[in-house]
Amino acid sequence: MPISYLKSHIAEIARDLSESREPLPINQNGETKFVIMDVKSYEEQEETLALLKILALGNREIEQGKFRDTEDVFAELDEQ
């Protein structure tokens, strides 16, 4: 969708984005330059990225040997 369409139809686009929750690519000179999305979709995407970062960090720590066996953790909890 060209950027000129965005400028002239912003209210309609905002309504459609809220309903469809699909991102909308915006073209400039024949190339996609921007993607717009509704706030709720953006927030959900940010949450997903944060969870993926946590998983990647956990995997990295496992690869570095920075973990404890579950049996040891549970045994320690039982002692308390």
N, C-alpha and C positions, 0 to 999 in steps of 0.2 A: 504494500500500500504506500503510495507516495506521501511525503511529508505535507504537501499542500492539502491532501484529503484530511489528514489529521487536524490541521489548523481549522478547516472549515466545518468539520463534523465532530468536534470534540465531545459534545454532550451525548450524541448518539453512540459514539465509540465507548465512552465511559459506561453507559448503560449496558451495552453489549458485553463489555469486558466483565462487568459485575455479574451478569447472568451466565455467560459461557465459561468464565474463569480460564479461558484460553489466552495465552500470550499473543500479541499482535506485532509482527515484524513491520518496521517502517523503513521504506527505501528512500534513498537520496541518490540521484544520478544513476539509477538502475542497480544500486547496491544496497543490501540491507545494512543499515547503520545503527538502528535502535530496535529494541523490543520493549513494548510497554505491556504491563499487566496490572491487574487489580491488586489492591493492598493485601487482601487476605491471602491470595496466591503467593505474593512476595514473602509474606511473613512465614507461610508454611514452607516455602523453599529455603528460607534462612534457617528454620528449625531443622530441616532435613540436612542441610550442609553442616550445621553444628554437630548433629549426631554422627555424620560421616567422619568429621574431624576427630571426634572422641573415639570412634572405632579404629581409625587409622593410628591414633596415639596408642591405644591399647595393643594393637597388633605390633607396633614398633617396640613397645615395652616387652612383649612376649618374646620377640626375636632377640632382644638384648638380655633375656634371662631375668628380667625384673618382674617376677611373679612368684606366687606361693601356691603349692598344691592345695586343692580344696580340702583334702583330708586333714592337712595341717591346720587350716583355718578353722574347720569345724571342731577339731580336737581342742584347739585353743578356746573356742567359744564354750565348749562343754565344761572346761575347767573353771570358767568364771562363774 
